[in-house]
Amino acid sequence: MPSWPVPWAWSSNWGQSDDDAARPDAAAADHLGEPLRRRLAELGATRPRFVYSKNLEKNDVCTNQNRLLLSCKRAAGLEGSPITACLSPRELQRVRSKDAGLLVTALDRDAVEHTLVCKFLDSNGGYRFIFGWKAFLRRNGVVLDARG
């Protein structure tokens, strides 16, 4: 399966990738296309910083999964995760709620908005981005069939 890295840009904090290798801010900005740069600037994110990357696994792109799982196991647990560092205490509370979840807007490389729900799953020790993930994958041509 081809590797498709998922960069997560955020305007205030930055962290490390799956293998704990720090990435400089400039390297993250190099991977943003002009449509995405323009949309981030419209949103006031004029200095996006690298937060996290992951090479998608088979389960991340399988149509019957409909979720992106970002593990916190290697990042010293939930508190050490670079994703956690991007959340306010109130947002973290919603993410940890089994009933609520946090609505987030994901922008793809063409700056098309996708609404996802972020939840923390204790059993997996990671963040799950769900509901709009399948549409995000289809829009970007990254989908396997239900069998993987």
ABEGO torsion letter per residue (X at the ends): XBBBBBBBBBAABBBBBAAGBBBBAAAAAAABBAAAAAAAAAAGBABBBBABBBBBBAAAABAAAGBBBBBAAAAGEAAABAAAAABBAAAAAAAABAABEBBBBBBBAAGBBBBBBBBBBAAAGBBBBBGAAAAAAAAAGBBBBAAX
